[in-house]
Amino acid sequence: QQYFNTLDKTYLSIGTRRAGRPPNCWNYFDAIVNVTTLEYEEFYSSSSKLQLKKEDRFYLQLPIKEGKKDRIDLERWLPVGLAFIGLFLSKKKQTQQKENNSKGLLIHCAQGMDRSVALTMAAIVLFCQEGEEKDSRGHHDDGLIVAPWCYQMTLESL
């Protein structure tokens, strides 16, 4: 069972905590933003066999509590999450040119319906645009794409 949905051609997926469960999460994603206070032990245990230090795997936990009570923490951590997402998107073009099997970024909270949605919506507003591409049959395929300027972003420019 799949616990996430990918948003058009943005490389962004939104999902539940189960979508971010190691080691299977790395079959689908190169990067994960965990927008919960909970973490799987494999991400922080020194005895874990999980190879998080690989160059092509990125993980960020934003410790935001569930519900509207923690709106202030969401506001505090939002810039950190957006910087992480922006830098990931800026590296996608280079990664795509090197290998065809590059994966996307998962943004997840406990249920995939609250904190992860807020962060994903902010990322879409900042880093995506509507695109018009032709599919393999020559038909127009409208949808969201990563804005071309994102591929030139650097940490300094954020």
Salt bridges, closest charged atoms under 4 A:
ASP30 OD2 - LYS92 NZ 3.51
GLU66 OE1 - ARG115 NH2 3.89
ASP73 OD1 - ARG76 NH1 2.77
GLU75 OE2 - ARG71 NE 3.79
GLU132 OE2 - HIS140 ND1 3.17
ASP135 OD2 - ARG137 NH2 3.61
ASP135 OD1 - HIS139 ND1 3.89
ASP141 OD2 - LYS9 NZ 2.57
